[in-house]
Amino acid sequence: MTRATHPGQLAVPAVRNLSPYVPGKPIAELERELGIHDVVKLASNENPYGPSPATLAAMHAALDQVWLYPDGSSHELKQALARYLDVGADCLTIGNGSNDLLMLLAEAFLTSAHSAVYSQFAFAIFSLVIRETGARAIEVPALARDSPMPLGHDLAAIAGAITDDTRLVFVASPNNPTGTWPSAAEIERLLQSAPASTLIVLDEAYLEYGRERGAQDGLVWLAEYPNLVIVRTFSKAYGLAGARVGYAVSHREVADVLNRLRPAFNVNSLAQAGALAALSDPAQAHMRCAVTATMSELTRVQAAISRMGLWSAPSATNFLLVQVGARAAQVYQQLLRQGLIVRPVADYGLPDCLRISIGLPEHNDRLLAALSASGAAAAS
């Protein structure tokens, strides 16, 4: 019997043709590569203020029972979220980060007979989860750089791209990697025009930051539009990126489908304990203070970048998309050698830009000094 010499070829074609998502470079990797220390990571939009002390205490306490499987239904967290959001617990799906939920949506509602729509320069995971199912991916051109919301979603064009076989439309507001956001009125017009056979997936990973700039809260539309699915995360504003916990809010029938598909223990017990404690923090005080401080720094950093003569996209997030010109790859390497990790976004079709997360004030000062010395402004 002849044995296969290329077992990877046994994978389905849609998966074989995928290009994997490339996350921001880890601190330890850069330290190993260059033998340097005091590295600052401003690449993955993490919250530099971290989780609240109460959240960390709850996670430490959960270690006492780490030898037990976690609650497969995340019951306590789901009940707390239901109270916090004023929705039914049967409308919730808990995920291993919001990426988990995006994958579940694609697996549940897409086949090779379907299509899904997303914007150019939208979150890279949208394209990946569509293509892994074999569905047709419809990418809609983003708004022009000279528009009022440069590089943002063109929701009118997205509505026009929906076809009879479209099952999912992905909208990130605010969007990664651009930081841009459509108006609430534009999103509602999309909801009004979309057929009932198409789910509108509203990715609100940066919701808490976006509120500071007037971005929407999709929950106001949930009762009226049963084809709306809202996806959120504890990774950003709540400082739990390493714990991996997110959630989807949807019509109970959609939630029922997702919960049938969801792996039984997809959210570990430490993550559940941390998210539950974060919600229990009185008035969300720690999170709100971190968001306020970050958005103040965003304004300061964006102004400093502008004074250098560099363009950045409008942002309702904890990061900036900065156009540094044809030398973007070289500037990225220069910053790495100075112990500053930012995110190149050539894989998003933006080879002249870098995405820069907002860190602590001293981290931002260090970044601005290095960016100024890099010659990026003169070359742009």
N, C-alpha and C positions, 0 to 999 in steps of 0.2 A: 504494500500500500504506500503510495506516494504521500509524503508529509508536506504540508504547506511551508514554504520557506519565507513567506511574507505574511505572517498572521494578521498584521495590521490591516491588510487588504480585505479581511473578513468584515470589517466595520461597514455600516451602511454608508453609501456614497455621500449623503448630506453631512455626516459627521467627519468623514475623511477630508472633505473639502474645507472644513472650518479652519480659521486662523484663531489661535487661542487669545483670550483676553490677557493683556500684559499689565499687571498692577505696577504701582510706583515702587521704585527700588527700595528695599529694606535698609535700615541703618546698618545692621550687622554686615550685610553684603558689601556696602561701600567701605566700611572699616577694614574688611578682609582684603578688598581689592587694592586699596591705596595705603593701608597701614596708618590711617589717621583716626583721630578721636574728636570728641566734641562736635559730632555731626548733628545737624538739624534737618529734620524731614518736613518739607513743605510740598509734598507731592500727592498725598492721598486724601486731602480734605478732612483730616482727623481734627478732633477738638483738643487743642493743647491744654485746656483746663481739666480735661478728664471727667470721670463720673463724680458724683457727689460722695462725700464721706459715708453717708448712710447706704448708698449703693454698694460701695466697696465692702462695708461691714456686712451687709446681707450676703454678698458673694462669698466672703470668708466663712460666714456661718454655714453656708450651704455645703462647704467642703466636708462637714461632719457626716454627710450622707451621700458622698460622691460615689460610694460603692453600690448605691441603688440606682436603677434606671430612673431617668427623669419622668415626670408626669407626661405621658404621651399626648395628652390633649391640652397641656398648658392651662389647666382649668383656672387656677387662681389668677394668673396673668390675664387670661381672656375675660374673666369676670371684672377685674380691675379696669381693663381697657373699655369694656362695655359701659361701665359707670362713668369713666372719664370722658368718653366720646359721646355718651348718651345714645348708644345704638344697642341693638340686640346682640347678645353673645353669639347667636347663631349666624350673625353677619360677619364674623371674624375668622380669619385664618392666620395662624402664627407660623412664621418662617424662620429659617436659619439665615437671617439677614433678608433684605428685600430682594436680593438676587434670586434666592430660593423661590420666592413667590412669582417672580417674572418667568422663571423656568417652568413652574407648575402651570401657569396660565397658558404658556405655549404648548406644553405637553397635553393639556386638557382640551384645548380648543383649536389646535392647528393640525392639519395633515397636509400631504402633498397636493390635495385638491383645493387648498385654501390659500389666501394671501393675508398679509399683515402690513400695516403702513406705519412708517416712522419718519422723522425728519432727518435730513442731512445734519451732521454735527450733533446728533443726539447721543445719549448714553450708549456706549458700544455694545452693552449686553443685549439691547433690543434686537440688533441684527443677528447676534449669535443665537439667541433662543429661537428666533424665527427660522433661521437656516438649519438648525439641528433637527427640526421636524420635517424638513423637506418642503415646507411651504414657500410660496413666492414672496420675497421681500420687496416691498415697494418703498423706495427712498424718495422723499419729496424734497426738492431744493429748499434750502433755508433762505431766510430774508437776506437781502444784500447788505454789505457792510455800511452802506450810506443810508440805510433805513432807520426809522426811529428806534427799532430794537434790532441792531445789527447782529446777524448770524442766528437770530432767534427762529422759532418755529413759525412757519407760514400756515396757520390753521385753516385759512380759507382754501389753500391749495391742498392741504391734507384732506379736508372734507371732500374736495373734488376728486381725489385719488381713490376713494373708497369704491370698490366694485361689488358685484353680487356675491363674490366668494370671499370677501374680506371678513374675517372673524375678529381680528384684534387691531386696534389703533393705539400706538404707544405715544403718550405725550408726557414729557418731563417738565415740570414747572415748579421751581426753577430747574433749569437744565444743566447737566454736566456733559461736556466741559466748558460750555460758554458762559454759564452764570445767568443767562437770559430767562425771561419769563413773559408769557402772553398775558394780556389783560383777562380779568374774570369774564368780561363780556364776550371776548373771543372764544374762550373755552365753552361758555354756555351755548354760543351759536353752533359750535361743533356738536355738542350734545343734542341740540335740537334737530340738526340736519342728519345725524348718523342714523342709519336704519336700526331697527330693534335687533337685527341679526348680527350686529357688530358691537363688540365690547370696546368701550373706551377705557384704556388703562392709564390712569393719571398717577404718575410717579411723583410723589411729594417727599422725596428723601430729604430735601432741604427746606421743608415747610417752616420750621421754627425760625430759620434765618430769613426766609422769604417774607414772612409776616412783617418784618422790619421795613420792607420795601414795598409793601402793599400787594404782595402775591396772594392768590386765592387760597381759600380753605375749601376743598372739594366736598366736604361733608354736607354743605348747604344744599347740594344737588342730589344727594343720594336717594332721598325718598321719591323724587320726581323722575329720575332716570334709572330704571332697573338694569340698564346695560353699562352703568358706570362702575368701575373697580378702582379703588384708591389704594395705593401701595406706599407704606411709610417704613421708617427704620429708627432704631435706637442707636445706630452707629455714629451719627453725626452730632447733633446738638447734645445728645445725652452722653456722649463720650464712651460708647460701648462698642466701638468698631471691632475690637478683638473678641468680643463675646458672641457676636453674630446673632442678632435677634431683630426681626422686623414683623410687620403684620399687614394684612390686606383687609379692607372694609368693602363689602359688596352686598348685593342682593343675597338673601339667604340661600337661594338655589345655586348661585355661583359658588358661594362659600361651601355648600354641601359637596359640590363637585371637587373643589380644591382639597377639601379635607379627606375625601376618599382617596385622592392621589398622594397626598402628603405622607412622607415616611413617618412612622409612628413616633420615633424619638428624634425628630429633626432639630429640636431646640434643647440644648443641654440644661441641666438643673442649675448651674451657676448663672447662665444667661437669663433663665426665667426669674431667678431670685433677684438679679441685678435690675432687670427691667421693671419688676414689680416694685422694688424699693424706689426706683427713679420716679415712678408714677405717684408714689406715696409721699414724696418730698413735698412739704407744705408749700403750696402756691408755685411748685416747680422752681423754687428760688434759685438753686444752684444752676440749673440749666439756663434760666432766663438771664442770670448775671453773666454767664459765659457768652451767651448770644449777644447781649448788649455790648460787652467788651469787644467781641470779635467784629461786630458791625462797625463800631467806632474805629477800630484799627483798619478795617477794610476801606473806609472813607479816607483815612490818613495815607495809607499805602497807595491807593489809587491816585490821590492828588500828587504824591511824590513821583510816581511813575509818569504821570502826565507832564510834570515839570522837566523830566528827563527827555521829553519829546517822544515818548512811546505811547502807542494807542492801546487801550484795554477796553474790552466789551463791558457794557453795563452788567452789574452783578447783584443778584439778590441772594447770594450764597456766601460761604466762608472761603471763597477763592476768587482769583482773577484770571481771566484769559488775556495774556499780554502778547501783543505783536512785536517781536524783536527783530524781524526781518530774515533775510536769507541766511544769516549766520546763527540761526536759532540752535542748531545742533551743536555748534562750537561753543556758544554761550552756555548751553546746558552742561557741557563737559568742563568748562571753566568753573562753573558754580560747584560742580561735584568735587573738583580738586580743592575747593575751599570749604568742603564739608557741608555744602548746602544742596539738598536733594529737592528739585522741582520736577515737573512732569512734562516731557516733550509730548506733543500731540500730533505728530506727523501721521500716526495711524488713524487719526480722526479726519485726515484730509486737511490739516492745518499745519503744514511744515514750517511756517514762519512764526509760529506762536509757541509759548510756554504757558502751562497752567501752574499758578503759584497759589498755594494754600496760605491762609492768614494764620500766623502763629502768635506766640507771645510777643509783646512789644519789642523786647530785645532781639528776638529772632528776626522780626521784620526789619529792624534797623540794620542788622547784619546783612540781610538779603539785599536791601536797598543799596547799601554801600558797595557790595560786590557787583550788583547789577550795573551800577553807575560806572564802576571801574572796568567792567567787561568790554566796554566799547559798543554795547548794543544800541545805545541811543544814537551814536554817531553813524552807525551802519544801517539804521532802519530807514 
